[in-house]
């Protein structure tokens, strides 16, 4: 029998072994890349055959909005789950290091880029000379863009300070600004649309960002019994958040696509097609959330629910990317 001489990294049997977690890491990278490609490549396929024209820079704007939404969800979710963790009896004092400062800084960069688009008349600037910063103060969209820039800046400073909880106020201002931006005054009953978007965006940020931080907390706490309790408390709140997201999403869609034309517009307009894709993705996310909740309630080890919960995070990343694309496409019905 011939023996294989072990190399410096171990025996020959282990030489070809794959490191634990390599496949999972590769899957994450693929999903992240796919999430980035959706807003970049999405406008053209969505608009194909609809007769609608693609506005200049739609892919870039969609990507910037995706980054902005993700950057908003991270600190909102951290604030939410930290409060939940403090209410869990016997919970370890240690909590994961916050990503809020970095997320708010990235959100600031995205908000500045979007403000530069507004400053050039909603066109992609070709050079710095094309950007009229002073003109931002003369329009409603410009003022809202500046509010988002200042909101992320203030949130980043608050997150880096000794009182990170104070970032809740500038983050709330960003949500309000985004809700107002999505519903111009020329729209039919804009305050109703703003209210729906306000609730929708707040609940989505709590759901997405909260799940990310909850899973990071479970990983830090290892097999502590408090981990299952934290996941259970998050799951109960997440069920309410999902109901609110579904209700506000349906109402917002019906405002833009009346029930008599919604089936036709779901396939014949770019907005409807992307909305349909989002609905399918959200249905998949809801199924994963239900799977995690069943495991949490019935499994001998409640922490086994973290596996479908991780898959839920990856699917939610795609939902955020599709949402970013949705905001950049033409609304099918113009009031």
FENFEN-V45299 format. One record per backbone hydrogen bond with DSSP energy under -0.5 kcal/mol. NH is the residue of the N-H (numbers start at 1). CO is the residue of the C=O. If there is no record, write none. Layout:
# FENFEN-V45299
nh,co
NH,CO
NH,CO
This chain:
# FENFEN-V45299
nh,co
5,3
7,10
10,7
14,11
15,11
15,12
16,12
17,14
22,19
25,21
26,22
27,23
28,24
29,25
30,26
31,27
32,28
33,29
34,30
35,31
36,32
37,33
38,34
39,35
40,36
41,37
42,38
43,39
45,41
46,42
47,43
48,44
50,47
51,47
58,55
61,57
62,58
63,59
64,60
65,61
66,62
67,63
68,64
69,65
70,66
71,67
72,68
73,69
74,70
75,71
76,72
77,73
78,74
79,75
80,76
81,77
82,78
83,79
84,80
85,81
86,82
87,83
87,84
88,85
89,87
91,88
103,99
104,100
105,101
106,102
107,103
108,104
109,105
110,106
111,107
112,108
113,109
114,110
115,111
116,112
117,113
118,114
119,115
120,117
121,118
122,117
123,117
130,127
131,128
132,119
132,130
133,131
135,132
136,133
137,134
138,135
139,136
143,139
144,140
145,141
146,142
147,143
148,144
149,145
150,146
151,147
152,148
153,149
154,150
155,151
156,152
157,153
158,154
159,155
160,156
161,157
161,158
166,163
167,164
168,165
169,166
170,166
171,167
172,168
173,169
174,170
175,171
176,172
177,173
178,174
179,175
180,176
181,177
182,178
183,180
187,184
190,187
192,189
193,189
194,190
195,191
196,192
197,193
198,194
199,195
200,196
201,197
202,198
203,199
204,200
205,201
206,202
207,203
208,204
209,205
210,205
210,206
211,207
212,208
213,209
214,210
215,211
216,212
217,213
218,214
219,215
220,216
221,217
222,218
222,219
224,221
227,224
228,224
228,225
229,225
230,226
231,227
232,228
233,229
234,230
235,231
236,232
237,233
238,234
239,235
240,236
241,237
242,238
243,239
244,240
245,241
246,242
247,243
248,244
249,245
250,246
251,247
252,248
253,249
254,250
255,251
256,252
257,253
261,258
262,258
265,261
266,262
267,263
267,264
268,264
269,265
273,269
274,270
275,271
276,272
277,273
278,274
279,275
280,276
281,277
282,278
283,279
284,280
285,281
286,282
287,283
288,284
289,285
290,286
291,287
292,288
293,289
294,290
295,291
296,292
297,293
298,294
299,295
302,300
304,301
305,302
306,303
307,304
309,305
310,306
311,307
312,308
313,309
314,310
315,311
316,312
317,313
318,314
319,315
320,316
321,317
322,318
323,319
324,320
325,321
326,322
327,323
328,324
328,325
329,325
329,326
334,332
335,333
